[in-house]
Amino acid sequence: MLITRITTLDNPYDPFSQFDEWYAYDEQKGYHTCEYLGRVTRTSNAFGELDDNAATATAIDEIIRLNPGIYKRVTKDYTEDEA
């Protein structure tokens, strides 16, 4: 399953494998990316994992479109055992 995350162009940390460091850097710089993503993602408790991932990817695309030169998409292909 392909998982999509968002990061800023200047954040040197991997949001998949270095989340704590990534988050600390993001907050220190004042981006508050997790909160921003949470505000714009249209999801529901009724969504399954695939629908939830699709809603997150759509929100990430919207954030990148509205904030050119700040954010980028990063992806990782997880096997079922890793997810």
N, C-alpha and C positions, 0 to 999 in steps of 0.2 A: 504494500500500500504506500502510495506516495503521500508524504506529509509535508505541508507547506508552513513555513514560519516567515516572519518579517524581522528585519534588522535595519539599523541605520548604516550608511556607507562607511562611517568612521568607527564603528564598534568592532574591536579586534577579536571579540569572543564569539564562539559558536553557540547559538541559542539551543542547539540540540545537546551537545556534550558538555558545555560550560555555562549552563543556564544561570547559576548564581552569580558568576562573574559578569556574564552578559547583562543580567538584570541590574546589578549594582552600577555598572558603567552607564547603562541607559537612564537610570534614575538620576545619577550624579550629573549627567549632561542635561537633564530636564526634558527629555523626550517623552517619558511616561508611555512608552509604546504599548505595553500590555493593557493599560487603562484605555488608551485610544482604540486599540483593536476591540476591546470589550464593548465600547460604546457603539461601534459601527457594524459589528457582526450581527446579522439577523439569523438567530438560531432559536431552537426550542428544545425543551426537555423531551419532546416527542420525537426529535430527530435521532436517527441511528448514527453510528460512527461515520459512515460514508457521507451522509447528508451534512453532518456537523463539520467535517473536513472541507466539504465543498463550500459551505457558508463562510468558513474562515478564509479560504483561498479567495473567494469573491471579495470579502472585506479587505484583504491585503491588497488585491489589485486596485481597489478604490482608493485606499490610502496612498499607494504609490502614484496613482494618476493625479491625485490632488496635491501631492507634495513632491514634485519632481526634484531629483538631486539630493534627497534626504534618505529615502528608504529603498530597500531592495528585498526581493524575495529570495529565500533559500529553501531548498527542498532536500528531503532524504527519503530514500526508498527503504521502508522497513519490511522485513519478513514478519509473518504472523507471530513468531517467537519473540521478536524484538519489541513489538508494539505494546 
